[in-house]
Amino acid sequence: MSVHLTPTELAKESGLHRRQVIMKCLELGVPIFDGRIDKTLFLSSLEAAQRQEHAALRA
């Protein structure tokens, strides 16, 4: 299983649309090198951002 995926492949794995994956990378500072994204970095950054968002809503 590859760790560096294209935005299309990562969209399928994460349940997002391709455009959303690219926008989240830009928003979260996840680099896209040679058209590929580190799956682990993307998913962990996405989860951390969602946890922060939920914590802000509870406060």
Steps between C-alpha positions, in 0.01 A plus 500: 500500500639835395526789742532773237176529306359724230217733604253269322625189684502684832147629439376143457669390823391797709143536372557852368490639149828558317458878516434481876821303551702765319331784690562326833868454409530871435304588814691263729844550347535143377747500210423354158822380334498388139121466513506269803394549861623315808188313613607472864586869529176604328274282716671592827487872413133469407417320826692758707315786330166331563587446869593868533176601332293285736689631805436859390128430464483352850679794665 
